[in-house]
Amino acid sequence: MSADRLTSAVLLVAFHHRLTAPDADTGISLLAEAAGRSASPEAWRNAVAGAVFDGLLHDPVRLPEGALQCHWHLELTPKGVAAVRGLRKD
């Protein structure tokens, strides 16, 4: 699967699902399952990293105020929401 298609899948999953996991590996597994597409974990990680770099996703590793450890959470930025709306028109 091409990198662009994986990135689109990441954005669509982030738009339709609230994915939260205790760590990045579990988060990537949940993402792949929710997308229903086959790709290596490394390809999914690269798609998420690319979307973060492009300003479409917030950094998924979070340390909420008062928390004792980080967690992984997939969340679109406003630019990411606009990109998903563009994908849905196609």
Secondary structure, 3 states (H helix, E strand, C coil): CCHHHHHHHHHHHHHHCCCEECCHHHHHHHHHHHHCCCCCHHHHHHHHHHHHHCCCECCCEECCCCCCCCEEECCECHHHHHHHHHHHHC
